Amino acid sequence: MWHHAAAYAGHYHHPYYASHAVADHGGGWLMHTIVGGIIHGLIYGAIFRLFRGMSMGEALVVAVAGITLVAAGYWLWNRSRET
């Protein structure tokens, strides 16, 4: 729910306000949670299959490259939204 912070300035989600979050978002939060879990499982499964046959050095290079790509994409996304 933290991804809504920019869209709803002043609308703060915290575990203490869980019933408030459910009331605001209706029943869609359960489907969002289930679908998000399935997607994360597929992504992690693909990552583990990719790393299975690699040496530690190769896995480290792929991990650093992946983190760099994600960080660069995040930086570019935020930069494009500021202009």
Jmol script that loads the backbone (N, CA, C; Angstrom):
load data "model"
ATOM      1  N   MET A   1       0.801  -1.193   0.000  1.00  0.00           N
ATOM      2  CA  MET A   1       0.000   0.000   0.000  1.00  0.00           C
ATOM      3  C   MET A   1       0.849   1.264   0.000  1.00  0.00           C
ATOM      4  N   TRP A   2       2.133   1.104   0.186  1.00  0.00           N
ATOM      5  CA  TRP A   2       3.005   2.281   0.217  1.00  0.00           C
ATOM      6  C   TRP A   2       3.097   2.939  -1.148  1.00  0.00           C
ATOM      7  N   HIS A   3       2.834   2.196  -2.241  1.00  0.00           N
ATOM      8  CA  HIS A   3       2.938   2.770  -3.569  1.00  0.00           C
ATOM      9  C   HIS A   3       1.869   3.824  -3.833  1.00  0.00           C
ATOM     10  N   HIS A   4       0.886   3.959  -2.953  1.00  0.00           N
ATOM     11  CA  HIS A   4      -0.149   4.971  -3.117  1.00  0.00           C
ATOM     12  C   HIS A   4       0.241   6.309  -2.515  1.00  0.00           C
ATOM     13  N   ALA A   5       1.396   6.389  -1.859  1.00  0.00           N
ATOM     14  CA  ALA A   5       1.749   7.586  -1.097  1.00  0.00           C
ATOM     15  C   ALA A   5       1.789   8.846  -1.958  1.00  0.00           C
ATOM     16  N   ALA A   6       2.331   8.757  -3.159  1.00  0.00           N
ATOM     17  CA  ALA A   6       2.423   9.947  -4.011  1.00  0.00           C
ATOM     18  C   ALA A   6       1.051  10.361  -4.535  1.00  0.00           C
ATOM     19  N   ALA A   7       0.210   9.382  -4.806  1.00  0.00           N
ATOM     20  CA  ALA A   7      -1.104   9.685  -5.369  1.00  0.00           C
ATOM     21  C   ALA A   7      -2.050  10.275  -4.331  1.00  0.00           C
ATOM     22  N   TYR A   8      -1.888   9.878  -3.088  1.00  0.00           N
ATOM     23  CA  TYR A   8      -2.770  10.347  -2.020  1.00  0.00           C
ATOM     24  C   TYR A   8      -1.957  11.088  -0.967  1.00  0.00           C
ATOM     25  N   ALA A   9      -1.531  12.292  -1.278  1.00  0.00           N
ATOM     26  CA  ALA A   9      -0.752  13.076  -0.316  1.00  0.00           C
ATOM     27  C   ALA A   9      -1.583  13.250   0.951  1.00  0.00           C
ATOM     28  N   GLY A  10      -0.991  12.952   2.060  1.00  0.00           N
ATOM     29  CA  GLY A  10      -1.682  13.082   3.317  1.00  0.00           C
ATOM     30  C   GLY A  10      -2.490  11.841   3.693  1.00  0.00           C
ATOM     31  N   HIS A  11      -2.581  10.866   2.814  1.00  0.00           N
ATOM     32  CA  HIS A  11      -3.307   9.627   3.090  1.00  0.00           C
ATOM     33  C   HIS A  11      -2.273   8.585   3.481  1.00  0.00           C
ATOM     34  N   TYR A  12      -2.124   8.338   4.757  1.00  0.00           N
ATOM     35  CA  TYR A  12      -1.036   7.533   5.296  1.00  0.00           C
ATOM     36  C   TYR A  12      -1.518   6.134   5.639  1.00  0.00           C
ATOM     37  N   HIS A  13      -0.791   5.112   5.172  1.00  0.00           N
ATOM     38  CA  HIS A  13      -1.110   3.733   5.511  1.00  0.00           C
ATOM     39  C   HIS A  13      -0.090   3.211   6.495  1.00  0.00           C
ATOM     40  N   HIS A  14      -0.547   2.645   7.546  1.00  0.00           N
ATOM     41  CA  HIS A  14       0.304   2.065   8.570  1.00  0.00           C
ATOM     42  C   HIS A  14      -0.431   0.829   9.080  1.00  0.00           C
ATOM     43  N   PRO A  15       0.291  -0.199   9.518  1.00  0.00           N
ATOM     44  CA  PRO A  15      -0.402  -1.394  10.007  1.00  0.00           C
ATOM     45  C   PRO A  15      -1.449  -1.102  11.086  1.00  0.00           C
ATOM     46  N   TYR A  16      -1.238  -0.064  11.865  1.00  0.00           N
ATOM     47  CA  TYR A  16      -2.191   0.306  12.906  1.00  0.00           C
ATOM     48  C   TYR A  16      -3.542   0.669  12.300  1.00  0.00           C
ATOM     49  N   TYR A  17      -3.526   1.192  11.082  1.00  0.00           N
ATOM     50  CA  TYR A  17      -4.746   1.624  10.421  1.00  0.00           C
ATOM     51  C   TYR A  17      -5.259   0.583   9.422  1.00  0.00           C
ATOM     52  N   ALA A  18      -5.034  -0.697   9.694  1.00  0.00           N
ATOM     53  CA  ALA A  18      -5.393  -1.753   8.745  1.00  0.00           C
ATOM     54  C   ALA A  18      -6.882  -1.742   8.423  1.00  0.00           C
ATOM     55  N   SER A  19      -7.732  -1.566   9.421  1.00  0.00           N
ATOM     56  CA  SER A  19      -9.167  -1.570   9.134  1.00  0.00           C
ATOM     57  C   SER A  19      -9.548  -0.368   8.278  1.00  0.00           C
ATOM     58  N   HIS A  20      -8.868   0.741   8.460  1.00  0.00           N
ATOM     59  CA  HIS A  20      -9.087   1.932   7.641  1.00  0.00           C
ATOM     60  C   HIS A  20      -8.713   1.648   6.190  1.00  0.00           C
ATOM     61  N   ALA A  21      -7.592   0.946   5.990  1.00  0.00           N
ATOM     62  CA  ALA A  21      -7.137   0.635   4.629  1.00  0.00           C
ATOM     63  C   ALA A  21      -8.138  -0.281   3.933  1.00  0.00           C
ATOM     64  N   VAL A  22      -8.659  -1.266   4.641  1.00  0.00           N
ATOM     65  CA  VAL A  22      -9.630  -2.182   4.060  1.00  0.00           C
ATOM     66  C   VAL A  22     -10.907  -1.432   3.706  1.00  0.00           C
ATOM     67  N   ALA A  23     -11.332  -0.538   4.583  1.00  0.00           N
ATOM     68  CA  ALA A  23     -12.547   0.228   4.324  1.00  0.00           C
ATOM     69  C   ALA A  23     -12.369   1.128   3.105  1.00  0.00           C
ATOM     70  N   ASP A  24     -11.178   1.708   2.939  1.00  0.00           N
ATOM     71  CA  ASP A  24     -10.923   2.600   1.811  1.00  0.00           C
ATOM     72  C   ASP A  24     -10.856   1.855   0.485  1.00  0.00           C
ATOM     73  N   HIS A  25     -10.285   0.655   0.490  1.00  0.00           N
ATOM     74  CA  HIS A  25     -10.005  -0.039  -0.757  1.00  0.00           C
ATOM     75  C   HIS A  25     -10.984  -1.171  -1.052  1.00  0.00           C
ATOM     76  N   GLY A  26     -11.957  -1.385  -0.207  1.00  0.00           N
ATOM     77  CA  GLY A  26     -12.941  -2.423  -0.459  1.00  0.00           C
ATOM     78  C   GLY A  26     -12.330  -3.808  -0.416  1.00  0.00           C
ATOM     79  N   GLY A  27     -12.943  -4.752  -1.094  1.00  0.00           N
ATOM     80  CA  GLY A  27     -12.476  -6.128  -1.086  1.00  0.00           C
ATOM     81  C   GLY A  27     -11.377  -6.393  -2.093  1.00  0.00           C
ATOM     82  N   GLY A  28     -11.016  -5.429  -2.921  1.00  0.00           N
ATOM     83  CA  GLY A  28      -9.992  -5.621  -3.941  1.00  0.00           C
ATOM     84  C   GLY A  28      -8.617  -5.882  -3.374  1.00  0.00           C
ATOM     85  N   TRP A  29      -8.396  -5.542  -2.108  1.00  0.00           N
ATOM     86  CA  TRP A  29      -7.077  -5.745  -1.505  1.00  0.00           C
ATOM     87  C   TRP A  29      -6.730  -7.226  -1.445  1.00  0.00           C
ATOM     88  N   LEU A  30      -7.737  -8.100  -1.244  1.00  0.00           N
ATOM     89  CA  LEU A  30      -7.465  -9.534  -1.167  1.00  0.00           C
ATOM     90  C   LEU A  30      -7.018 -10.066  -2.520  1.00  0.00           C
ATOM     91  N   MET A  31      -7.709  -9.677  -3.584  1.00  0.00           N
ATOM     92  CA  MET A  31      -7.313 -10.114  -4.928  1.00  0.00           C
ATOM     93  C   MET A  31      -5.941  -9.566  -5.274  1.00  0.00           C
ATOM     94  N   HIS A  32      -5.690  -8.306  -4.914  1.00  0.00           N
ATOM     95  CA  HIS A  32      -4.386  -7.679  -5.147  1.00  0.00           C
ATOM     96  C   HIS A  32      -3.291  -8.470  -4.439  1.00  0.00           C
ATOM     97  N   THR A  33      -3.543  -8.900  -3.213  1.00  0.00           N
ATOM     98  CA  THR A  33      -2.567  -9.665  -2.438  1.00  0.00           C
ATOM     99  C   THR A  33      -2.318 -11.030  -3.065  1.00  0.00           C
ATOM    100  N   ILE A  34      -3.371 -11.706  -3.484  1.00  0.00           N
ATOM    101  CA  ILE A  34      -3.231 -13.037  -4.083  1.00  0.00           C
ATOM    102  C   ILE A  34      -2.484 -12.960  -5.409  1.00  0.00           C
ATOM    103  N   VAL A  35      -2.896 -12.050  -6.279  1.00  0.00           N
ATOM    104  CA  VAL A  35      -2.235 -11.905  -7.585  1.00  0.00           C
ATOM    105  C   VAL A  35      -0.786 -11.481  -7.401  1.00  0.00           C
ATOM    106  N   GLY A  36      -0.535 -10.548  -6.474  1.00  0.00           N
ATOM    107  CA  GLY A  36       0.840 -10.119  -6.205  1.00  0.00           C
ATOM    108  C   GLY A  36       1.704 -11.271  -5.725  1.00  0.00           C
ATOM    109  N   GLY A  37       1.142 -12.135  -4.871  1.00  0.00           N
ATOM    110  CA  GLY A  37       1.884 -13.304  -4.400  1.00  0.00           C
ATOM    111  C   GLY A  37       2.222 -14.267  -5.521  1.00  0.00           C
ATOM    112  N   ILE A  38       1.279 -14.480  -6.414  1.00  0.00           N
ATOM    113  CA  ILE A  38       1.523 -15.373  -7.560  1.00  0.00           C
ATOM    114  C   ILE A  38       2.608 -14.800  -8.465  1.00  0.00           C
ATOM    115  N   ILE A  39       2.523 -13.511  -8.752  1.00  0.00           N
ATOM    116  CA  ILE A  39       3.529 -12.872  -9.609  1.00  0.00           C
ATOM    117  C   ILE A  39       4.908 -12.934  -8.962  1.00  0.00           C
ATOM    118  N   HIS A  40       4.979 -12.623  -7.672  1.00  0.00           N
ATOM    119  CA  HIS A  40       6.270 -12.708  -6.988  1.00  0.00           C
ATOM    120  C   HIS A  40       6.819 -14.135  -7.016  1.00  0.00           C
ATOM    121  N   GLY A  41       5.951 -15.114  -6.824  1.00  0.00           N
ATOM    122  CA  GLY A  41       6.397 -16.501  -6.878  1.00  0.00           C
ATOM    123  C   GLY A  41       6.958 -16.876  -8.240  1.00  0.00           C
ATOM    124  N   LEU A  42       6.307 -16.431  -9.313  1.00  0.00           N
ATOM    125  CA  LEU A  42       6.813 -16.707 -10.659  1.00  0.00           C
ATOM    126  C   LEU A  42       8.161 -16.042 -10.901  1.00  0.00           C
ATOM    127  N   ILE A  43       8.300 -14.801 -10.445  1.00  0.00           N
ATOM    128  CA  ILE A  43       9.561 -14.079 -10.629  1.00  0.00           C
ATOM    129  C   ILE A  43      10.680 -14.761  -9.852  1.00  0.00           C
ATOM    130  N   TYR A  44      10.424 -15.088  -8.563  1.00  0.00           N
ATOM    131  CA  TYR A  44      11.463 -15.741  -7.765  1.00  0.00           C
ATOM    132  C   TYR A  44      11.802 -17.117  -8.321  1.00  0.00           C
ATOM    133  N   GLY A  45      10.814 -17.847  -8.818  1.00  0.00           N
ATOM    134  CA  GLY A  45      11.082 -19.143  -9.421  1.00  0.00           C
ATOM    135  C   GLY A  45      11.991 -19.023 -10.634  1.00  0.00           C
ATOM    136  N   ALA A  46      11.739 -18.004 -11.471  1.00  0.00           N
ATOM    137  CA  ALA A  46      12.592 -17.783 -12.647  1.00  0.00           C
ATOM    138  C   ALA A  46      14.011 -17.408 -12.232  1.00  0.00           C
ATOM    139  N   ILE A  47      14.129 -16.579 -11.202  1.00  0.00           N
ATOM    140  CA  ILE A  47      15.464 -16.180 -10.722  1.00  0.00           C
ATOM    141  C   ILE A  47      16.214 -17.396 -10.200  1.00  0.00           C
ATOM    142  N   PHE A  48      15.564 -18.239  -9.403  1.00  0.00           N
ATOM    143  CA  PHE A  48      16.238 -19.416  -8.851  1.00  0.00           C
ATOM    144  C   PHE A  48      16.642 -20.391  -9.946  1.00  0.00           C
ATOM    145  N   ARG A  49      15.799 -20.564 -10.976  1.00  0.00           N
ATOM    146  CA  ARG A  49      16.176 -21.436 -12.097  1.00  0.00           C
ATOM    147  C   ARG A  49      17.374 -20.868 -12.850  1.00  0.00           C
ATOM    148  N   LEU A  50      17.425 -19.535 -12.992  1.00  0.00           N
ATOM    149  CA  LEU A  50      18.543 -18.888 -13.681  1.00  0.00           C
ATOM    150  C   LEU A  50      19.854 -19.118 -12.934  1.00  0.00           C
ATOM    151  N   PHE A  51      19.812 -18.990 -11.619  1.00  0.00           N
ATOM    152  CA  PHE A  51      21.034 -19.106 -10.817  1.00  0.00           C
ATOM    153  C   PHE A  51      21.452 -20.545 -10.541  1.00  0.00           C
ATOM    154  N   ARG A  52      20.602 -21.516 -10.788  1.00  0.00           N
ATOM    155  CA  ARG A  52      20.869 -22.893 -10.391  1.00  0.00           C
ATOM    156  C   ARG A  52      22.177 -23.440 -10.957  1.00  0.00           C
ATOM    157  N   GLY A  53      22.467 -23.241 -12.230  1.00  0.00           N
ATOM    158  CA  GLY A  53      23.657 -23.828 -12.834  1.00  0.00           C
ATOM    159  C   GLY A  53      24.871 -22.916 -12.852  1.00  0.00           C
ATOM    160  N   MET A  54      24.817 -21.793 -12.172  1.00  0.00           N
ATOM    161  CA  MET A  54      25.908 -20.817 -12.228  1.00  0.00           C
ATOM    162  C   MET A  54      26.881 -20.980 -11.064  1.00  0.00           C
ATOM    163  N   SER A  55      28.108 -20.566 -11.344  1.00  0.00           N
ATOM    164  CA  SER A  55      29.086 -20.495 -10.257  1.00  0.00           C
ATOM    165  C   SER A  55      28.778 -19.256  -9.411  1.00  0.00           C
ATOM    166  N   MET A  56      29.425 -19.148  -8.271  1.00  0.00           N
ATOM    167  CA  MET A  56      29.193 -18.015  -7.388  1.00  0.00           C
ATOM    168  C   MET A  56      29.588 -16.700  -8.064  1.00  0.00           C
ATOM    169  N   GLY A  57      30.677 -16.686  -8.801  1.00  0.00           N
ATOM    170  CA  GLY A  57      31.116 -15.480  -9.496  1.00  0.00           C
ATOM    171  C   GLY A  57      30.133 -15.039 -10.566  1.00  0.00           C
ATOM    172  N   GLU A  58      29.650 -15.996 -11.353  1.00  0.00           N
ATOM    173  CA  GLU A  58      28.661 -15.669 -12.385  1.00  0.00           C
ATOM    174  C   GLU A  58      27.365 -15.143 -11.771  1.00  0.00           C
ATOM    175  N   ALA A  59      26.930 -15.789 -10.689  1.00  0.00           N
ATOM    176  CA  ALA A  59      25.706 -15.342 -10.025  1.00  0.00           C
ATOM    177  C   ALA A  59      25.869 -13.935  -9.464  1.00  0.00           C
ATOM    178  N   LEU A  60      27.055 -13.626  -8.946  1.00  0.00           N
ATOM    179  CA  LEU A  60      27.315 -12.295  -8.408  1.00  0.00           C
ATOM    180  C   LEU A  60      27.277 -11.246  -9.518  1.00  0.00           C
ATOM    181  N   VAL A  61      27.847 -11.551 -10.667  1.00  0.00           N
ATOM    182  CA  VAL A  61      27.835 -10.616 -11.797  1.00  0.00           C
ATOM    183  C   VAL A  61      26.393 -10.365 -12.259  1.00  0.00           C
ATOM    184  N   VAL A  62      25.604 -11.422 -12.381  1.00  0.00           N
ATOM    185  CA  VAL A  62      24.213 -11.268 -12.799  1.00  0.00           C
ATOM    186  C   VAL A  62      23.418 -10.470 -11.766  1.00  0.00           C
ATOM    187  N   ALA A  63      23.647 -10.729 -10.482  1.00  0.00           N
ATOM    188  CA  ALA A  63      22.942 -10.009  -9.424  1.00  0.00           C
ATOM    189  C   ALA A  63      23.287  -8.522  -9.444  1.00  0.00           C
ATOM    190  N   VAL A  64      24.558  -8.199  -9.575  1.00  0.00           N
ATOM    191  CA  VAL A  64      24.975  -6.789  -9.618  1.00  0.00           C
ATOM    192  C   VAL A  64      24.396  -6.111 -10.858  1.00  0.00           C
ATOM    193  N   ALA A  65      24.437  -6.786 -12.001  1.00  0.00           N
ATOM    194  CA  ALA A  65      23.870  -6.209 -13.226  1.00  0.00           C
ATOM    195  C   ALA A  65      22.365  -5.993 -13.075  1.00  0.00           C
ATOM    196  N   GLY A  66      21.655  -6.943 -12.485  1.00  0.00           N
ATOM    197  CA  GLY A  66      20.218  -6.804 -12.280  1.00  0.00           C
ATOM    198  C   GLY A  66      19.876  -5.661 -11.342  1.00  0.00           C
ATOM    199  N   ILE A  67      20.597  -5.554 -10.248  1.00  0.00           N
ATOM    200  CA  ILE A  67      20.363  -4.463  -9.297  1.00  0.00           C
ATOM    201  C   ILE A  67      20.665  -3.124  -9.948  1.00  0.00           C
ATOM    202  N   THR A  68      21.721  -3.066 -10.747  1.00  0.00           N
ATOM    203  CA  THR A  68      22.072  -1.825 -11.444  1.00  0.00           C
ATOM    204  C   THR A  68      20.978  -1.428 -12.430  1.00  0.00           C
ATOM    205  N   LEU A  69      20.452  -2.400 -13.170  1.00  0.00           N
ATOM    206  CA  LEU A  69      19.375  -2.104 -14.126  1.00  0.00           C
ATOM    207  C   LEU A  69      18.116  -1.603 -13.420  1.00  0.00           C
ATOM    208  N   VAL A  70      17.750  -2.244 -12.325  1.00  0.00           N
ATOM    209  CA  VAL A  70      16.561  -1.816 -11.585  1.00  0.00           C
ATOM    210  C   VAL A  70      16.765  -0.422 -11.015  1.00  0.00           C
ATOM    211  N   ALA A  71      17.940  -0.160 -10.443  1.00  0.00           N
ATOM    212  CA  ALA A  71      18.227   1.165  -9.878  1.00  0.00           C
ATOM    213  C   ALA A  71      18.223   2.238 -10.968  1.00  0.00           C
ATOM    214  N   ALA A  72      18.805   1.928 -12.123  1.00  0.00           N
ATOM    215  CA  ALA A  72      18.823   2.890 -13.230  1.00  0.00           C
ATOM    216  C   ALA A  72      17.403   3.159 -13.735  1.00  0.00           C
ATOM    217  N   GLY A  73      16.597   2.115 -13.848  1.00  0.00           N
ATOM    218  CA  GLY A  73      15.206   2.296 -14.269  1.00  0.00           C
ATOM    219  C   GLY A  73      14.427   3.130 -13.273  1.00  0.00           C
ATOM    220  N   TYR A  74      14.634   2.901 -11.999  1.00  0.00           N
ATOM    221  CA  TYR A  74      13.970   3.670 -10.954  1.00  0.00           C
ATOM    222  C   TYR A  74      14.384   5.138 -11.026  1.00  0.00           C
ATOM    223  N   TRP A  75      15.681   5.368 -11.208  1.00  0.00           N
ATOM    224  CA  TRP A  75      16.201   6.739 -11.296  1.00  0.00           C
ATOM    225  C   TRP A  75      15.622   7.456 -12.524  1.00  0.00           C
ATOM    226  N   LEU A  76      15.619   6.766 -13.669  1.00  0.00           N
ATOM    227  CA  LEU A  76      15.070   7.368 -14.890  1.00  0.00           C
ATOM    228  C   LEU A  76      13.579   7.641 -14.758  1.00  0.00           C
ATOM    229  N   TRP A  77      12.849   6.719 -14.140  1.00  0.00           N
ATOM    230  CA  TRP A  77      11.406   6.897 -13.952  1.00  0.00           C
ATOM    231  C   TRP A  77      11.138   8.147 -13.111  1.00  0.00           C
ATOM    232  N   ASN A  78      11.851   8.273 -11.997  1.00  0.00           N
ATOM    233  CA  ASN A  78      11.645   9.427 -11.126  1.00  0.00           C
ATOM    234  C   ASN A  78      12.087  10.723 -11.799  1.00  0.00           C
ATOM    235  N   ARG A  79      13.144  10.665 -12.562  1.00  0.00           N
ATOM    236  CA  ARG A  79      13.646  11.840 -13.264  1.00  0.00           C
ATOM    237  C   ARG A  79      12.646  12.320 -14.307  1.00  0.00           C
ATOM    238  N   SER A  80      12.040  11.381 -15.030  1.00  0.00           N
ATOM    239  CA  SER A  80      11.072  11.753 -16.065  1.00  0.00           C
ATOM    240  C   SER A  80       9.776  12.306 -15.452  1.00  0.00           C
ATOM    241  N   ARG A  81       9.436  11.902 -14.266  1.00  0.00           N
ATOM    242  CA  ARG A  81       8.218  12.387 -13.605  1.00  0.00           C
ATOM    243  C   ARG A  81       8.412  13.790 -13.015  1.00  0.00           C
ATOM    244  N   GLU A  82       9.662  14.170 -12.752  1.00  0.00           N
ATOM    245  CA  GLU A  82       9.944  15.488 -12.178  1.00  0.00           C
ATOM    246  C   GLU A  82       9.828  16.599 -13.220  1.00  0.00           C
ATOM    247  N   THR A  83      10.037  16.270 -14.485  1.00  0.00           N
ATOM    248  CA  THR A  83      10.021  17.294 -15.532  1.00  0.00           C
ATOM    249  C   THR A  83       8.657  17.462 -16.137  1.00  0.00           C
TER     250      THR A  83
END
end "model"
wireframe off; spacefill off
backbone 0.3
color backbone group
